[in-house]
Amino acid sequence: MFGFGQSNARDIETGVNRLYKAFQSTADRYRYTFQRPVITVGGRPNVVFLGNHSSGKSTAINHLLGDPPVQDTGVAPTDDCFTVIMYGETEQEYHGPAAVGQLPVEFSSIASLGPDFLQHLRVKIRNRQYLKTVNLIDSPGMIDTAEGSSKRNYDFNAAVRSFTEISDLVFFLFDPDKPGTTSETVSVLSNCMFGIEFKLRVLLNKADTFDGIYDFARAYGTLCWNLARVLNMKDLPTIYTTYTPRPESRAKTKIDLDGFDKHRAQILEQLRSVPQRRYDSMIANVTGDFMRLSIQSRVIGAVRRDLFFRRVRQVFAFAIGIIFAFTIVWFLTDYSIIPNFSESNWYSWHSLLAYLFIGVSTGLVALLLSIAAHFGYRKRKAVLVNGLDRVFEEEYAEALAIGVRKDIRQYWNSIRPEVTALLKSKTRFPLFSWGARRRLDNAIYDIIPGLAAKSRAGIKQQEP
């Protein structure tokens, strides 16, 4: 359908872009917003580092990139910017709105976060070998103010959500001294990780600072308890206990670090495999996008279809009612109210009076029928909108019964509030045609799985 070429990385990216472009008009008609509608062909994966201040985010980035350090580090908060670190032959730095123009196209959505946010955006271009395969994103440390919550002049949660959606791997670092206790940390974990938990890696960092096994157990247990309260997950994610090695780490540490080296190795391996994760994340995003688009358009289309045919029935009933009322009033008038007016000249006073009576009576009947139809239409719409779960289940009855896609209900739950709000608004939606449904099903069940099958073969051509 879209003419994909050889099974390689660029074909996958180009195929995804073509897929989004082909269905953008459908998304516009049903007011669905794609999460990541443009992919940079030949682009690099993105890794974002989140966490409390002094949790080791900048230190970990400096360790990955080598000397000299790229990010400032310290016990106190040292940076209030989101910093995107990318490869370039000439080392440069950009701040504010100028930084947006240096970023790949998939970062374009962050411009909508507003001018206050852009004052806290920085791009660093560095000639480091590691950056040839990945872009690193550092974030401001999550803190509490004296009033008990952090005050920022931009929507911090929205910024975090934008960067996590763009990124292919999300490292959330915790300091043993502050294992998830700041209000911003709780807010981000509660509100910004939904639907992208597969990207999340939780790191209990600075394992080399523990005084002993009991100190480690206390910090680990506190972190588990805090995560269980805020993450929308039945099971806790793996908590990687790790540290950034320093020359003096093993000499001064009070706890055996050998047990933590395994987790360090696992994290480094995940960083080495992040180019493949770019494609895994890309396929996961496009699958989720098109499943949500399909469900949203089908549910809205089902409501629109029901209301359309109700309106057709109302128009038909209205026409029949008017004809019937006109006929009854005419005969009643001619035989009892103004006898034999139809046999008189039409311009005689009693004929004119009869016509006026017939017109007013028929008009009143039409008004009553219109009012009844209006309130009946509104009542039916309210029943449908308040019972969208039933509409969804009727539309997907077969798939839900045989379990073709066990994730359909989860996708529906994620968009139900938006669909409800759209249907309660005065937005006009077209009928969902059979052709549009067939094209969406073809994309979900044929084209996207085909792209996923190509990703493993294509990644080898992406590596330098």
C-alpha positions as CSV (number, residue, x, y, z in Angstrom):
1,M,0.0,0.0,0.0
2,F,2.8,2.5,0.9
3,G,5.5,1.0,-1.3
4,F,8.1,0.1,1.3
5,G,11.5,-0.8,-0.2
6,Q,14.3,-2.9,1.2
7,S,14.2,-4.1,4.8
8,N,16.5,-1.5,6.5
9,A,16.3,1.1,9.1
10,R,15.6,4.0,6.8
11,D,12.7,2.1,5.2
12,I,11.1,1.6,8.7
13,E,11.4,5.3,9.5
14,T,10.1,6.4,6.1
15,G,7.3,3.9,6.3
16,V,6.2,5.2,9.7
17,N,6.2,8.8,8.4
18,R,4.2,7.8,5.3
19,L,1.7,6.0,7.6
20,Y,1.2,9.0,9.8
21,K,0.9,11.3,6.8
22,A,-1.7,9.0,5.1
23,F,-3.9,9.0,8.2
24,Q,-3.5,12.6,9.3
25,S,-6.7,13.7,7.7
26,T,-8.6,10.9,9.5
27,A,-7.0,12.0,12.8
28,D,-8.0,15.6,12.1
29,R,-11.6,14.7,11.3
30,Y,-12.0,12.8,14.6
31,R,-9.9,15.3,16.7
32,Y,-7.2,12.7,17.6
33,T,-3.7,14.0,18.2
34,F,-0.8,11.7,17.3
35,Q,1.8,11.4,20.0
36,R,4.9,11.5,17.7
37,P,3.7,12.1,14.1
38,V,7.1,12.8,12.5
39,I,10.2,10.6,12.7
40,T,13.7,11.9,11.7
41,V,14.9,9.5,9.0
42,G,18.4,8.3,10.1
43,G,17.9,10.0,13.5
44,R,19.4,8.9,16.8
45,P,17.6,7.5,19.8
46,N,17.0,9.7,22.8
47,V,17.7,8.8,26.5
48,V,16.3,11.1,29.2
49,F,17.6,11.2,32.8
50,L,15.0,12.2,35.5
51,G,15.3,12.3,39.3
52,N,15.7,14.4,42.4
53,H,18.5,16.9,42.6
54,S,21.8,15.4,43.6
55,S,20.6,11.9,42.5
56,G,23.6,11.6,40.1
57,K,22.0,12.4,36.7
58,S,24.6,14.8,35.5
59,T,27.4,12.7,37.0
60,A,26.2,9.6,35.1
61,I,26.1,11.6,31.8
62,N,29.6,12.9,32.3
63,H,30.8,9.4,33.0
64,L,29.2,8.1,29.7
65,L,30.8,11.0,27.7
66,G,34.2,11.0,29.3
67,D,36.5,14.0,30.1
68,P,36.2,16.9,30.1
69,P,32.8,17.0,31.9
70,V,29.8,18.3,29.9
71,Q,27.4,18.9,32.8
72,D,28.0,20.8,36.1
73,T,27.6,18.6,39.2
74,G,27.2,19.3,42.9
75,V,25.2,18.4,46.0
76,A,23.0,21.5,45.7
77,P,20.9,22.1,42.6
78,T,23.2,23.3,39.8
79,D,21.0,23.5,36.7
80,D,17.4,24.4,36.1
81,C,17.3,23.6,32.4
82,F,16.4,20.6,30.3
83,T,19.6,20.0,28.4
84,V,19.7,18.0,25.1
85,I,23.3,16.8,24.4
86,M,23.9,15.9,20.7
87,Y,26.8,15.0,18.5
88,G,28.5,17.6,16.3
89,E,32.0,18.2,14.9
90,T,32.0,21.8,16.3
91,E,31.2,22.2,20.0
92,Q,28.4,24.8,20.5
93,E,25.7,25.7,23.0
94,Y,22.2,27.2,22.3
95,H,19.8,28.6,24.9
96,G,16.1,29.4,24.8
97,P,14.1,29.6,21.6
98,A,17.2,29.4,19.5
99,A,17.8,25.9,20.9
100,V,14.6,24.5,19.3
101,G,15.9,25.1,15.8
102,Q,18.9,22.8,16.5
103,L,16.8,19.9,17.6
104,P,15.5,17.0,15.4
105,V,12.0,17.3,14.1
106,E,10.4,15.0,16.7
107,F,11.3,17.6,19.3
108,S,9.0,20.2,17.6
109,S,6.2,19.5,20.0
110,I,8.1,21.1,22.9
111,A,7.7,24.5,21.4
112,S,4.0,24.4,22.4
113,L,5.1,24.3,26.1
114,G,5.4,28.1,25.9
115,P,8.0,30.8,26.1
116,D,8.6,30.4,29.9
117,F,9.6,26.8,29.3
118,L,11.9,27.7,26.4
119,Q,13.9,29.9,28.7
120,H,14.8,26.6,30.5
121,L,15.9,24.7,27.4
122,R,19.5,24.2,26.4
123,V,21.2,22.3,23.6
124,K,24.8,21.3,23.8
125,I,26.7,20.1,20.7
126,R,29.7,18.0,21.6
127,N,32.2,16.0,19.6
128,R,32.1,12.8,21.6
129,Q,32.1,9.3,20.1
130,Y,29.3,8.1,22.3
131,L,26.9,10.8,21.0
132,K,27.2,9.4,17.4
133,T,24.7,6.8,18.4
134,V,22.4,8.5,21.0
135,N,21.2,11.9,22.2
136,L,21.2,12.4,26.0
137,I,18.7,14.6,27.8
138,D,19.4,15.9,31.3
139,S,16.6,17.4,33.4
140,P,16.3,19.7,36.3
141,G,16.4,18.1,39.7
142,M,13.1,17.6,41.3
143,I,12.9,19.5,44.6
144,D,10.6,20.9,47.3
145,T,10.6,24.5,48.3
146,A,10.1,25.8,51.9
147,E,6.3,26.0,51.2
148,G,6.3,22.2,50.6
149,S,6.2,22.1,46.8
150,S,8.4,23.3,44.0
151,K,7.3,26.5,42.2
152,R,8.2,26.8,38.5
153,N,7.0,29.4,36.0
154,Y,6.1,26.6,33.4
155,D,4.3,23.3,33.4
156,F,7.0,21.0,34.6
157,N,4.9,17.8,34.3
158,A,4.0,18.7,30.7
159,A,7.7,19.2,29.9
160,V,8.6,15.9,31.5
161,R,5.8,14.1,29.6
162,S,6.9,15.6,26.3
163,F,10.5,14.5,26.7
164,T,9.6,11.0,27.9
165,E,7.4,10.5,24.9
166,I,10.2,11.7,22.6
167,S,12.7,9.4,24.3
168,D,13.3,5.7,23.8
169,L,14.7,5.0,27.3
170,V,13.8,6.8,30.6
171,F,16.2,6.6,33.5
172,F,14.7,7.7,36.8
173,L,17.4,8.1,39.4
174,F,16.9,8.2,43.1
175,D,19.3,9.3,45.8
176,P,19.4,7.0,48.9
177,D,18.9,10.1,51.1
178,K,15.7,11.1,49.2
179,P,14.1,7.9,47.8
180,G,11.1,9.4,46.0
181,T,9.9,11.8,48.7
182,T,9.8,15.2,46.9
183,S,6.4,16.4,45.7
184,E,7.6,16.8,42.1
185,T,8.9,13.2,42.0
186,V,5.5,11.9,43.3
187,S,3.7,14.1,40.8
188,V,5.8,13.0,37.8
189,L,5.6,9.3,38.7
190,S,1.8,9.6,39.2
191,N,0.9,11.6,36.1
192,C,3.7,11.4,33.5
193,M,4.6,7.7,33.1
194,F,1.2,6.4,32.0
195,G,1.4,4.4,28.8
196,I,5.2,4.5,28.6
197,E,6.1,2.4,31.5
198,F,8.0,0.0,29.2
199,K,10.6,2.7,28.7
200,L,11.1,3.3,32.4
201,R,14.2,2.2,34.3
202,V,14.3,2.9,38.0
203,L,17.8,3.4,39.4
204,L,18.7,3.5,43.1
205,N,21.9,5.3,42.6
206,K,25.0,6.0,44.7
207,A,25.2,2.5,46.1
208,D,28.8,3.2,47.0
209,T,27.6,5.7,49.7
210,F,25.8,3.1,51.8
211,D,27.2,2.5,55.3
212,G,26.2,-1.1,55.3
213,I,23.7,-3.7,54.2
214,Y,21.1,-2.4,56.7
215,D,21.5,1.1,55.3
216,F,20.9,-0.3,51.8
217,A,17.8,-2.3,53.0
218,R,16.3,0.8,54.6
219,A,16.7,2.9,51.4
220,Y,15.6,0.1,49.1
221,G,12.5,-0.6,51.2
222,T,11.5,3.1,51.4
223,L,11.8,3.4,47.6
224,C,9.7,0.4,47.0
225,W,7.0,1.7,49.3
226,N,7.0,5.1,47.7
227,L,6.8,3.6,44.2
228,A,4.0,1.3,45.1
229,R,1.9,4.3,46.2
230,V,2.4,6.4,43.0
231,L,3.0,4.1,40.0
232,N,0.0,3.0,38.0
233,M,1.3,-0.5,37.7
234,K,0.2,-3.8,39.3
235,D,3.8,-4.9,39.8
236,L,6.8,-2.7,40.6
237,P,9.4,-2.3,37.9
238,T,12.9,-3.7,38.5
239,I,14.9,-1.3,40.7
240,Y,18.5,-1.3,39.6
241,T,20.9,-0.6,42.4
242,T,23.9,1.0,40.9
243,Y,26.6,3.7,41.2
244,T,28.9,5.8,39.1
245,P,32.5,4.4,39.5
246,R,35.1,6.8,40.8
247,P,38.8,6.1,41.5
248,E,38.2,6.2,45.2
249,S,34.9,4.3,45.2
250,R,36.2,0.8,46.1
251,A,38.8,2.2,48.5
252,K,36.5,4.2,50.6
253,T,33.2,2.4,50.3
254,K,31.7,0.7,53.4
255,I,29.8,-1.9,51.5
256,D,30.8,-4.6,49.0
257,L,30.2,-3.2,45.5
258,D,30.6,-6.5,43.7
259,G,26.9,-7.2,44.2
260,F,25.9,-4.0,42.5
261,D,28.2,-4.4,39.5
262,K,25.7,-6.8,37.9
263,H,23.0,-4.1,37.7
264,R,25.6,-1.6,36.4
265,A,26.4,-4.0,33.6
266,Q,22.7,-4.5,32.8
267,I,22.2,-0.7,32.6
268,L,25.3,-0.3,30.4
269,E,24.0,-3.1,28.1
270,Q,20.6,-1.4,27.8
271,L,22.4,1.8,26.8
272,R,24.4,0.0,24.2
273,S,21.2,-1.5,22.8
274,V,19.3,1.8,22.7
275,P,19.5,2.1,18.9
276,Q,17.3,-1.0,18.7
277,R,15.1,0.4,21.4
278,R,14.5,3.4,19.1
279,Y,12.7,1.1,16.7
280,D,11.0,-0.8,19.5
281,S,9.7,2.5,20.9
282,M,8.8,3.7,17.4
283,I,6.7,0.6,16.7
284,A,5.1,0.7,20.1
285,N,4.2,4.4,19.7
286,V,2.7,3.9,16.2
287,T,0.8,0.8,17.3
288,G,-0.7,2.7,20.3
289,D,-1.4,5.8,18.1
290,F,-3.3,3.8,15.5
291,M,-5.1,1.6,18.0
292,R,-6.4,4.7,19.8
293,L,-7.2,6.5,16.5
294,S,-9.2,3.4,15.4
295,I,-11.1,3.1,18.6
296,Q,-11.8,6.8,18.9
297,S,-13.0,7.1,15.3
298,R,-15.1,3.9,15.5
299,V,-16.8,4.9,18.8
300,I,-17.4,8.5,17.7
301,G,-18.6,7.1,14.3
302,A,-21.0,4.7,16.1
303,V,-22.5,7.5,18.1
304,R,-22.7,9.7,15.0
305,R,-24.3,6.9,13.0
306,D,-26.9,6.2,15.7
307,L,-27.8,9.9,16.0
308,F,-27.9,10.3,12.2
309,F,-30.4,7.5,11.7
310,R,-32.4,8.8,14.6
311,R,-32.5,12.2,12.9
312,V,-33.6,10.5,9.7
313,R,-36.4,8.7,11.5
314,Q,-37.4,12.0,13.2
315,V,-37.6,13.8,9.8
316,F,-39.7,11.0,8.4
317,A,-41.9,10.9,11.4
318,F,-42.2,14.7,11.3
319,A,-43.3,14.7,7.7
320,I,-45.8,12.0,8.3
321,G,-47.1,13.8,11.4
322,I,-47.5,17.1,9.5
323,I,-49.3,15.5,6.6
324,F,-51.6,13.6,9.1
325,A,-52.2,16.8,11.2
326,F,-52.9,18.9,8.1
327,T,-55.4,16.3,6.8
328,I,-57.2,16.0,10.1
329,V,-57.4,19.7,10.7
330,W,-58.6,20.3,7.1
331,F,-61.5,17.9,7.4
332,L,-62.4,19.0,10.9
333,T,-62.5,22.6,9.7
334,D,-64.4,21.9,6.5
335,Y,-67.1,19.7,8.2
336,S,-67.6,21.3,11.6
337,I,-65.6,24.4,12.4
338,I,-66.1,26.4,9.2
339,P,-68.5,24.1,7.2
340,N,-68.0,23.9,3.4
341,F,-65.3,26.5,3.2
342,S,-63.5,24.5,0.5
343,E,-66.5,25.1,-1.8
344,S,-66.3,28.8,-1.4
345,N,-64.0,31.2,-3.2
346,W,-60.6,31.1,-1.6
347,Y,-60.5,34.8,-1.1
348,S,-63.8,34.9,0.9
349,W,-63.6,35.8,4.5
350,H,-64.6,32.4,5.9
351,S,-62.1,30.6,3.5
352,L,-59.3,32.9,4.6
353,L,-60.2,32.3,8.2
354,A,-60.3,28.6,7.6
355,Y,-56.9,28.7,6.0
356,L,-55.5,30.7,8.8
357,F,-56.9,28.3,11.4
358,I,-55.5,25.3,9.5
359,G,-52.1,26.9,9.1
360,V,-51.9,27.9,12.8
361,S,-53.1,24.5,14.0
362,T,-50.7,22.7,11.7
363,G,-47.9,25.0,12.8
364,L,-48.6,24.3,16.5
365,V,-48.4,20.6,15.7
366,A,-45.2,21.1,13.9
367,L,-43.8,23.1,16.8
368,L,-44.8,20.3,19.3
369,L,-43.3,17.6,17.1
370,S,-40.1,19.7,16.7
371,I,-39.8,20.2,20.5
372,A,-40.4,16.5,21.1
373,A,-37.8,15.5,18.4
374,H,-35.3,18.0,19.9
375,F,-35.6,16.7,23.4
376,G,-35.7,13.1,22.2
377,Y,-32.5,13.7,20.2
378,R,-30.8,15.3,23.2
379,K,-31.9,12.5,25.5
380,R,-30.6,9.8,23.1
381,K,-27.3,11.7,22.8
382,A,-27.0,11.9,26.5
383,V,-27.7,8.1,26.9
384,L,-25.0,7.3,24.3
385,V,-22.4,9.7,25.7
386,N,-23.0,8.5,29.3
387,G,-22.9,4.9,28.1
388,L,-19.8,5.0,25.9
389,D,-18.5,1.8,27.4
390,R,-21.5,0.0,26.0
391,V,-21.0,1.6,22.6
392,F,-17.4,0.5,22.7
393,E,-18.3,-3.0,23.7
394,E,-20.9,-3.2,20.9
395,E,-18.3,-2.0,18.3
396,Y,-15.7,-4.5,19.5
397,A,-17.9,-7.3,20.6
398,E,-16.3,-9.9,18.5
399,A,-12.7,-8.9,19.3
400,L,-13.5,-8.8,23.0
401,A,-15.2,-12.2,22.9
402,I,-12.5,-14.1,21.2
403,G,-9.6,-12.1,22.7
404,V,-8.0,-11.0,19.4
405,R,-6.4,-8.0,21.1
406,K,-6.4,-8.1,24.8
407,D,-5.1,-4.5,24.9
408,I,-8.1,-3.0,23.2
409,R,-9.9,-2.2,26.5
410,Q,-6.8,-0.6,27.9
411,Y,-6.5,1.7,24.9
412,W,-10.1,2.6,25.2
413,N,-9.7,3.4,28.9
414,S,-6.9,5.8,28.1
415,I,-8.9,7.9,25.6
416,R,-12.4,7.6,27.1
417,P,-12.3,11.0,28.9
418,E,-11.2,12.8,25.7
419,V,-13.9,11.1,23.6
420,T,-16.6,11.9,26.2
421,A,-15.5,15.6,26.2
422,L,-15.5,15.7,22.4
423,L,-19.0,14.2,22.1
424,K,-20.3,16.6,24.7
425,S,-19.0,19.5,22.8
426,K,-20.6,21.0,19.7
427,T,-18.0,19.6,17.4
428,R,-19.4,18.1,14.2
429,F,-18.0,14.7,13.2
430,P,-18.5,12.8,9.9
431,L,-19.8,9.3,9.6
432,F,-17.1,6.6,9.9
433,S,-17.1,5.0,6.5
434,W,-16.5,1.3,5.8
435,G,-13.5,2.3,3.6
436,A,-11.8,4.3,6.4
437,R,-12.4,1.4,8.8
438,R,-10.8,-1.0,6.3
439,R,-7.8,1.2,5.8
440,L,-7.2,1.5,9.5
441,D,-7.6,-2.2,10.1
442,N,-5.1,-2.8,7.3
443,A,-2.6,-0.4,8.9
444,I,-3.0,-2.0,12.4
445,Y,-3.0,-5.7,11.5
446,D,-0.8,-5.8,8.3
447,I,1.4,-2.7,7.8
448,I,2.5,-2.0,11.4
449,P,3.3,-5.7,12.1
450,G,5.3,-5.7,8.8
451,L,7.3,-2.7,10.0
452,A,7.9,-4.5,13.3
453,A,9.2,-7.5,11.5
454,K,11.7,-5.4,9.6
455,S,13.1,-3.6,12.6
456,R,15.5,-6.4,13.7
457,A,17.0,-6.6,10.3
458,G,17.1,-2.9,9.7
459,I,19.0,-2.0,12.9
460,K,22.2,-3.5,11.7
461,Q,22.3,-1.0,8.9
462,Q,21.7,1.8,11.3
463,E,24.8,1.1,13.4
464,P,28.0,2.9,12.3
